[in-house]
Amino acid sequence: MKKVIYSMLALFCAAFTFTSCEDVPMPYDQPGEGGEETVVIEPDGLGTAESPFNVAGVLEYVNLLSADEESSEDIYFKGIVSSIVTNYDESGTYGNAVFYVSDDGTGKNTFYVYRALYLGNKKYTNGTILQEGDTVVVCGKLVNYKGTTPETVQSKAFLYSLNGETKGGGGGGSSTAIEVNCTKAVELTNALGDNDTSSDTYAVTGYITEVVGSVSKNQQTFWMADTKDGGRVFEAYWANLPEGVSEFKAGSKVKITGNLTKYVNNGKVTAEIKNATVEILEQGGGDDTPSGDAKKVTIAEFNAAAESTSVWYQLTGQVKNLNDGDQYGNFDLVDETGSVYVYGLLSEKGGEKKKFQELVAAQGITEGCTITIIGNRGSYNGKIEVTNAYFVSMGEGGGGGGDSSGNVNKSVDGNVVTLIVPNTTEGDKVTVDLNAQGWTSGKAVDPATITLDDGTKITFAKGDGSNTPAYYEATKGVRIYAKNTVTISGKAVAKVVLNCDTYNGTDYVGNSTLYANASGTTLTICNEHSEAKGGTQLRVQTIEITYAK
């Protein structure tokens, strides 16, 4: 991990007046010369409430974002106030503050906290104001402003704690939490202003009705309601897993504690608690069989049914959009009446996750084969899904190997993506270092095409994505965003190996839907995603091309 060097020589801080973010100078200086003694401070922390980044860590995190790219989630970081631009003002005109923090309280290697709200994620009206030397924890969205200034996003960050004093804001338990059910929590949340957070702490009791996504940094998101089949009523956004619990399970009765937030995005209102403390009252998601026989339905009938985690459906259809190497079991199931997305097919009810390839090998599941599964009717971001799904049997078309003509087989091993063109024989190989092409760091790849000595061209394109592929020196290669493409043309290819960046335990190997197609002397790779932005970046450092004989 890149080291951040701090000088021990204290510097006097000049006073500045800022009228806009463009007026902000670079917040970090170069280490002194002439033999100054230095102290090495390593980046530390996970960016959570329990383990906030130090300033070195948050600088490293934000510097890996694209220019003007915001963090996808709230990040916690801790530091010492080194200088104050504008303090919290009792007049309540703005209710926020602008200041710098560093790991040692000096003006070296500082992070810019821009217009952060006060304790409890509220506008400041009264209370202790900042002083240089205070120890603070800040929580919120971060941005790499113009690619030069790491900072918090205006009004999307707040002072989580001041010298140990906290009023909640980002979660945490409280012995005086107000006890409510999910319905009451929604009612109280709707009374808040848009994107406001309550100053009081609440303990919301209900049942987990749907778990969203996988565990990250010991947190996971889920929906809850007052009954097991109550649907999506209240959201626990990146809730903290209790000690000894590896993941949340639908059907569990829980109590979550934190501050209510009314999250509004594009007119859609979500009642939630971010980073909640969770107490599991009754464990769900066991090995019980579905209550009653599973209903045999067509996919059209399944799609028309109401969401429920207690009603089970049996579906039979063809497997489509199967991704080679996918460990989770995400694909489309199609019959003559329609199509539905299967999210995480298990080998048996309550089976172990991330074992889909073992099921594929055992049953011979291939693109186009027919299978029967059982699961619940769920949805995510408005898209209907088969959730809690498990395998029942093979039908017609199974075990025959399938037809992969024209498709490239993909496998992922750690930070390495391997793409193999079927029915080819390997010949000569060439390796391209994307960190040695002379591109400008933090900018779109220009020129967008590399021409190799043998005439092969590698072209990076925006495709249907929102962002253009960009080179970053820090990650030693090119960041390929959602729906971006990489095209290799000029010679027939047998195999391509992409060596990718790894950071903070994440292998940036693109989305699970990443695919490649080969035709003649052209192979195209697409970091496919459900939307034009978001998902997992494909951060390619080197490309190894093996030509076909």
TAURDA-V569375 format. One record per backbone hydrogen bond with DSSP energy under -0.5 kcal/mol. CO is the residue of the C=O (numbers start at 1). NH is the residue of the N-H. Records with the same first field share a line. If there is no record, write none. Layout:
BEGIN
CO: NH + NH
END
This chain:
BEGIN
3: 5
4: 41
6: 39
8: 10
20: 23
21: 24
27: 110
37: 8
39: 6 + 41
40: 42
41: 4
44: 54
47: 76
51: 46 + 47 + 48
53: 78
54: 58
55: 59
56: 60
57: 61
58: 62
59: 63
60: 64
61: 64
62: 65
66: 69
69: 144
75: 140
76: 53
77: 138
79: 136
80: 102
81: 133
83: 100
86: 98
89: 92
95: 124
97: 116
98: 85 + 86
99: 113
100: 82 + 83
101: 111
102: 80
111: 101 + 113
112: 114 + 152
113: 99 + 115
115: 155
116: 97
117: 159
118: 121 + 122
119: 122
121: 197
122: 118
126: 125
131: 134
134: 81 + 136
135: 163
136: 79
137: 160 + 161
138: 77
139: 158
140: 75
141: 153
142: 71
143: 145 + 151
144: 68 + 147
145: 148 + 149
148: 150
149: 145
150: 112
151: 143
153: 156
156: 141
157: 117
158: 139 + 160
160: 167
161: 137
162: 165
165: 162
167: 169
168: 170
174: 177
178: 203
180: 205
181: 185
182: 186
183: 187
184: 188
185: 189
186: 190
187: 191
188: 191
189: 192
193: 196
196: 262
201: 178
202: 204 + 258
203: 180 + 205
204: 256
205: 182
206: 254
207: 209 + 225
208: 251
210: 223
211: 213
212: 221
216: 219
218: 241
219: 216
220: 239
221: 212
222: 236
223: 209 + 210
224: 233 + 234
225: 207
227: 230
231: 233
234: 224
235: 237 + 273
236: 222 + 238 + 239
237: 275
239: 220
240: 278
242: 245
244: 246
249: 252
252: 208 + 254
253: 281 + 282
254: 206
255: 279
256: 204
257: 172 + 277
258: 202
259: 274
260: 198
261: 263 + 272
262: 195 + 264
263: 270
265: 268
268: 265
270: 263 + 272
271: 235
272: 261
273: 237
275: 172
276: 240
277: 257
279: 255 + 281
282: 253
290: 292
295: 297 + 314
298: 302
299: 303
300: 304
301: 305
302: 305
308: 377
312: 295
313: 315 + 375
314: 297
315: 373
317: 371
318: 334
319: 368
320: 332
322: 324
323: 326
327: 356
329: 331 + 345
331: 342
332: 320
333: 340
334: 318
335: 338
338: 335
340: 333
341: 343 + 386
342: 331 + 344
343: 389
346: 391
348: 351
355: 358 + 359
356: 360
357: 361
358: 362
359: 363
360: 364 + 365
364: 399
366: 369
369: 319
370: 395
371: 317
372: 392 + 393
373: 315
374: 390
375: 313
376: 378 + 387
377: 308
378: 385
380: 383
382: 384
383: 380
384: 341
385: 378 + 387
386: 343
387: 376
389: 346
390: 374
393: 372
395: 398
396: 370
397: 400
402: 404
404: 407
406: 518
407: 422
409: 420
411: 418
413: 416
415: 500
416: 413 + 418
417: 498
418: 411
419: 496
420: 409 + 422
421: 424
425: 549
428: 547
430: 545
432: 434 + 543
433: 436
434: 437
440: 443
443: 471
448: 460
450: 452 + 458
452: 455
456: 452
457: 459 + 489
458: 450
459: 487
461: 485
462: 465
469: 445
470: 479
471: 442 + 443
472: 475 + 477
473: 476
477: 472
478: 480 + 540
479: 470 + 481
480: 538
481: 484
483: 464
484: 527
485: 461
486: 525
487: 459 + 489
488: 523
489: 457
492: 548
494: 421
495: 546
496: 419
497: 499 + 544
498: 417 + 500
499: 541 + 542
501: 508
503: 506
505: 507
506: 503 + 508
507: 509
508: 539
511: 514
515: 526
516: 408
517: 524
519: 522
521: 490 + 491
522: 519
523: 488
524: 517
525: 486
526: 515 + 528
527: 483
532: 466
537: 510 + 539
538: 480 + 540
539: 501
540: 478
541: 434
542: 499
543: 432 + 545
544: 497 + 546
545: 430 + 547
546: 494 + 495
547: 427
END
